[in-house]
């Protein structure tokens, strides 16, 4: 299983980022998004399904934290921990797009 940290759009950036025309940046992620929790999943598609099915396998729903939405949607970001043995070697950031995901650089 992969380990993901979830970042959902802030209320004030939801309109710009949810249409998919504007991409978030890693450098400004804390300004545009709120870290809402963590989850394990086989891959990004499985993560998306887990965050959008209300009663799949006991995954705790995302906390409200002033957000406009509870399920994962276009513009939200998943940070994947890339492991090297017993420690995290790097992080990859993936944004939900209208169709699939796109890696942020």
C-alpha atoms as an extended CHARMM CRD file, in Angstrom:
* protein
*
       105  EXT
         1         1  UNK       CA              0.0000000000        0.0000000000        0.0000000000  PROA      1               0.0000000000
         2         2  UNK       CA              1.0990000000        3.5480000000       -0.7390000000  PROA      2               0.0000000000
         3         3  UNK       CA              0.9500000000        6.3100000000        1.8600000000  PROA      3               0.0000000000
         4         4  UNK       CA             -0.7600000000        9.5470000000        0.7880000000  PROA      4               0.0000000000
         5         5  UNK       CA             -1.3200000000       12.8840000000        2.4970000000  PROA      5               0.0000000000
         6         6  UNK       CA             -4.4060000000       14.7170000000        1.2560000000  PROA      6               0.0000000000
         7         7  UNK       CA             -4.6700000000       18.4290000000        0.5660000000  PROA      7               0.0000000000
         8         8  UNK       CA             -8.0720000000       19.8730000000       -0.2870000000  PROA      8               0.0000000000
         9         9  UNK       CA             -8.6600000000       23.3010000000       -1.8140000000  PROA      9               0.0000000000
        10        10  UNK       CA             -9.4020000000       26.2090000000        0.4780000000  PROA      10              0.0000000000
        11        11  UNK       CA            -12.7740000000       27.8870000000        0.0870000000  PROA      11              0.0000000000
        12        12  UNK       CA            -11.2020000000       30.9760000000       -1.4820000000  PROA      12              0.0000000000
        13        13  UNK       CA             -9.3040000000       29.0070000000       -4.1610000000  PROA      13              0.0000000000
        14        14  UNK       CA            -11.9900000000       26.4300000000       -4.9420000000  PROA      14              0.0000000000
        15        15  UNK       CA            -13.4960000000       28.3400000000       -7.8930000000  PROA      15              0.0000000000
        16        16  UNK       CA            -10.1410000000       28.8470000000       -9.6530000000  PROA      16              0.0000000000
        17        17  UNK       CA             -8.7560000000       25.3580000000       -9.1060000000  PROA      17              0.0000000000
        18        18  UNK       CA            -11.8930000000       23.2220000000       -9.4270000000  PROA      18              0.0000000000
        19        19  UNK       CA            -12.4200000000       23.9540000000      -13.1240000000  PROA      19              0.0000000000
        20        20  UNK       CA             -8.9840000000       22.5380000000      -13.9380000000  PROA      20              0.0000000000
        21        21  UNK       CA             -7.7760000000       25.5980000000      -15.8580000000  PROA      21              0.0000000000
        22        22  UNK       CA             -5.3280000000       26.6030000000      -13.1060000000  PROA      22              0.0000000000
        23        23  UNK       CA             -2.9240000000       24.1620000000      -11.4690000000  PROA      23              0.0000000000
        24        24  UNK       CA             -1.7520000000       24.5110000000       -7.8910000000  PROA      24              0.0000000000
        25        25  UNK       CA              1.9680000000       24.7370000000       -7.1930000000  PROA      25              0.0000000000
        26        26  UNK       CA              3.9430000000       22.8490000000       -4.5840000000  PROA      26              0.0000000000
        27        27  UNK       CA              5.5550000000       26.0990000000       -3.4020000000  PROA      27              0.0000000000
        28        28  UNK       CA              2.1750000000       27.6930000000       -2.6010000000  PROA      28              0.0000000000
        29        29  UNK       CA              0.2770000000       24.5590000000       -1.5840000000  PROA      29              0.0000000000
        30        30  UNK       CA             -0.2600000000       25.7620000000        1.9970000000  PROA      30              0.0000000000
        31        31  UNK       CA             -1.7830000000       28.9960000000        0.6550000000  PROA      31              0.0000000000
        32        32  UNK       CA             -4.2410000000       27.2770000000       -1.7030000000  PROA      32              0.0000000000
        33        33  UNK       CA             -4.9760000000       24.0320000000        0.1500000000  PROA      33              0.0000000000
        34        34  UNK       CA             -5.5390000000       22.5790000000        3.6110000000  PROA      34              0.0000000000
        35        35  UNK       CA             -3.9700000000       19.3010000000        4.7220000000  PROA      35              0.0000000000
        36        36  UNK       CA             -7.0050000000       17.2390000000        5.7110000000  PROA      36              0.0000000000
        37        37  UNK       CA             -5.5840000000       13.8420000000        6.5470000000  PROA      37              0.0000000000
        38        38  UNK       CA             -3.8040000000       10.7690000000        5.3110000000  PROA      38              0.0000000000
        39        39  UNK       CA             -4.8280000000        7.5190000000        3.6830000000  PROA      39              0.0000000000
        40        40  UNK       CA             -3.3430000000        4.3580000000        2.2850000000  PROA      40              0.0000000000
        41        41  UNK       CA             -4.2600000000        3.1160000000       -1.1660000000  PROA      41              0.0000000000
        42        42  UNK       CA             -2.9170000000        0.8410000000       -3.8820000000  PROA      42              0.0000000000
        43        43  UNK       CA             -2.6340000000        3.7390000000       -6.3610000000  PROA      43              0.0000000000
        44        44  UNK       CA             -4.1530000000        7.1450000000       -7.1530000000  PROA      44              0.0000000000
        45        45  UNK       CA             -7.3220000000        5.6730000000       -8.6600000000  PROA      45              0.0000000000
        46        46  UNK       CA             -7.9000000000        3.5670000000       -5.5460000000  PROA      46              0.0000000000
        47        47  UNK       CA             -7.2760000000        6.6410000000       -3.3670000000  PROA      47              0.0000000000
        48        48  UNK       CA             -9.8270000000        8.6400000000       -5.3650000000  PROA      48              0.0000000000
        49        49  UNK       CA            -12.3920000000        5.8550000000       -4.9870000000  PROA      49              0.0000000000
        50        50  UNK       CA            -11.7700000000        5.5970000000       -1.2430000000  PROA      50              0.0000000000
        51        51  UNK       CA            -12.2230000000        9.3330000000       -0.7660000000  PROA      51              0.0000000000
        52        52  UNK       CA            -15.4720000000        9.4140000000       -2.7450000000  PROA      52              0.0000000000
        53        53  UNK       CA            -17.2540000000        6.3220000000       -1.4760000000  PROA      53              0.0000000000
        54        54  UNK       CA            -18.9370000000        7.1030000000        1.8080000000  PROA      54              0.0000000000
        55        55  UNK       CA            -18.8340000000        3.6460000000        3.3360000000  PROA      55              0.0000000000
        56        56  UNK       CA            -16.2290000000        1.5750000000        1.5440000000  PROA      56              0.0000000000
        57        57  UNK       CA            -13.8720000000        0.2810000000        4.2030000000  PROA      57              0.0000000000
        58        58  UNK       CA            -14.0930000000        2.4870000000        7.2550000000  PROA      58              0.0000000000
        59        59  UNK       CA            -11.8850000000        5.3180000000        5.9760000000  PROA      59              0.0000000000
        60        60  UNK       CA            -12.5540000000        8.3320000000        8.1560000000  PROA      60              0.0000000000
        61        61  UNK       CA            -14.2130000000       11.1230000000        6.2040000000  PROA      61              0.0000000000
        62        62  UNK       CA            -12.3530000000       14.3550000000        5.6500000000  PROA      62              0.0000000000
        63        63  UNK       CA            -12.8000000000       16.8990000000        8.3970000000  PROA      63              0.0000000000
        64        64  UNK       CA            -14.6710000000       20.1400000000        7.5440000000  PROA      64              0.0000000000
        65        65  UNK       CA            -11.8430000000       22.6560000000        8.2870000000  PROA      65              0.0000000000
        66        66  UNK       CA            -13.6210000000       25.4450000000        6.3900000000  PROA      66              0.0000000000
        67        67  UNK       CA            -13.6980000000       23.5670000000        3.0990000000  PROA      67              0.0000000000
        68        68  UNK       CA            -16.3990000000       23.6700000000        0.4810000000  PROA      68              0.0000000000
        69        69  UNK       CA            -16.3690000000       19.9310000000       -0.1310000000  PROA      69              0.0000000000
        70        70  UNK       CA            -15.7990000000       16.6040000000        1.5970000000  PROA      70              0.0000000000
        71        71  UNK       CA            -14.9840000000       14.2560000000       -1.2710000000  PROA      71              0.0000000000
        72        72  UNK       CA            -11.8660000000       14.3870000000       -3.4400000000  PROA      72              0.0000000000
        73        73  UNK       CA            -12.3830000000       16.5190000000       -6.5440000000  PROA      73              0.0000000000
        74        74  UNK       CA            -10.5990000000       18.3270000000       -9.3730000000  PROA      74              0.0000000000
        75        75  UNK       CA             -7.9300000000       20.6100000000       -7.9350000000  PROA      75              0.0000000000
        76        76  UNK       CA             -7.2570000000       18.5770000000       -4.7860000000  PROA      76              0.0000000000
        77        77  UNK       CA             -3.7400000000       17.2390000000       -4.2240000000  PROA      77              0.0000000000
        78        78  UNK       CA             -2.3810000000       13.8960000000       -3.0120000000  PROA      78              0.0000000000
        79        79  UNK       CA              1.1960000000       13.7430000000       -1.7350000000  PROA      79              0.0000000000
        80        80  UNK       CA              2.7450000000       10.3080000000       -2.1980000000  PROA      80              0.0000000000
        81        81  UNK       CA              5.5700000000        9.2560000000        0.1240000000  PROA      81              0.0000000000
        82        82  UNK       CA              8.2800000000        7.4910000000       -1.9030000000  PROA      82              0.0000000000
        83        83  UNK       CA             10.1650000000        5.1250000000        0.3680000000  PROA      83              0.0000000000
        84        84  UNK       CA             13.7880000000        3.9570000000        0.2590000000  PROA      84              0.0000000000
        85        85  UNK       CA             13.8870000000        1.0630000000        2.6620000000  PROA      85              0.0000000000
        86        86  UNK       CA             12.6600000000        2.2830000000        6.0520000000  PROA      86              0.0000000000
        87        87  UNK       CA             12.7020000000        6.0030000000        5.3330000000  PROA      87              0.0000000000
        88        88  UNK       CA             10.9770000000        8.4580000000        3.0350000000  PROA      88              0.0000000000
        89        89  UNK       CA             13.3040000000        9.3220000000        0.1520000000  PROA      89              0.0000000000
        90        90  UNK       CA             11.0650000000       11.8740000000       -1.5720000000  PROA      90              0.0000000000
        91        91  UNK       CA              7.5160000000       13.0720000000       -2.0970000000  PROA      91              0.0000000000
        92        92  UNK       CA              5.5130000000       13.1920000000       -5.3090000000  PROA      92              0.0000000000
        93        93  UNK       CA              2.5790000000       15.5830000000       -5.5920000000  PROA      93              0.0000000000
        94        94  UNK       CA             -0.4020000000       14.6770000000       -7.7810000000  PROA      94              0.0000000000
        95        95  UNK       CA             -3.3420000000       16.9590000000       -8.5750000000  PROA      95              0.0000000000
        96        96  UNK       CA             -6.7590000000       15.6480000000       -9.5490000000  PROA      96              0.0000000000
        97        97  UNK       CA             -7.5660000000       16.7230000000      -13.1140000000  PROA      97              0.0000000000
        98        98  UNK       CA            -10.8810000000       16.5440000000      -15.0020000000  PROA      98              0.0000000000
        99        99  UNK       CA             -9.6680000000       13.1580000000      -16.3030000000  PROA      99              0.0000000000
       100       100  UNK       CA             -7.1440000000       11.4190000000      -14.0680000000  PROA      100             0.0000000000
       101       101  UNK       CA             -4.1890000000       12.9290000000      -12.2580000000  PROA      101             0.0000000000
       102       102  UNK       CA             -1.2260000000       15.1200000000      -13.1900000000  PROA      102             0.0000000000
       103       103  UNK       CA              2.1340000000       15.1610000000      -11.4140000000  PROA      103             0.0000000000
       104       104  UNK       CA              3.1400000000       18.5660000000      -10.0480000000  PROA      104             0.0000000000
       105       105  UNK       CA              6.7760000000       19.6470000000      -10.4140000000  PROA      105             0.0000000000
